[in-house]
Amino acid sequence: MSVSALVFAAFCGWGILIPFCQPQKLIIRGKASKWLSVYANGLVCLASALALVSLLLWIYEQGLSAAFVVPIILLAYVILVTLLLVVTLAFELNILHQVTDKAGQRIVNFTTPGGMILAAVTSSLLIKQIYLLQEKRNAESVDLTAVIAGASGISLLPLLSITVLYCMDLRKQEVKERISRREKQREMEAMYLSHNLIESRPHETG
């Protein structure tokens, strides 16, 4: 679970960084932007949930430690907020618009990247502790290739769908811009012809 959470957190980081790595002309807009936000928040929610379950299983096996209390509370908070964000964005609800306080808005805005970092750090520490425990007990290490491949596949499929949607939106935008340029060119030509006609009429009457 910790490995899957770490993979989901990594793909979430990719999803968060994509809009910042694009030039202004090719920036993600419209439906692609909406579903990219849903994708990033959904992965943070999933990664945090897996990290929380892994942490609870570790506590069940090894006992509760005071160091685990804060991560458990923070992970539960991230799960609730990101789930709310996913539902709000997917169904276009107005819940977030009710948060008018600037401090509250900042907390909501930083929950996704903060939750991604929290899930990644918690999962990494748990993987390290499990590895050390396996070394102590001289247990054979488990092959995690299938887990990593499965989690990567689950993360990639929605991202590819968003990429296709983005390309379609970009194509539509290009067509609209071409039509707009043609209409402007026709207007300019019409204005130029009418201007020439107005100028030629005094010469004809003279």
Secondary structure, 3 states (H helix, E strand, C coil): CHHHHHHHHHHHHHHHHHHHHCCHHHCCCHHHHHHHHHHHHHHHHHHHHHHHHHHHHHHHHHCCCHHHHHHHHHHHHHHHHHHHHHHHHHCCCCCHHHCCCHHHHHHHHHHHHHHHHHHHHHHHHHHHHHHHHHHHCCCCCCCCHHHHHHHHHHHHHHHHHHHHHHHHHHHHHHHHHHHHHHHHHHHHHHHHHHHHHHHHHHHHHC
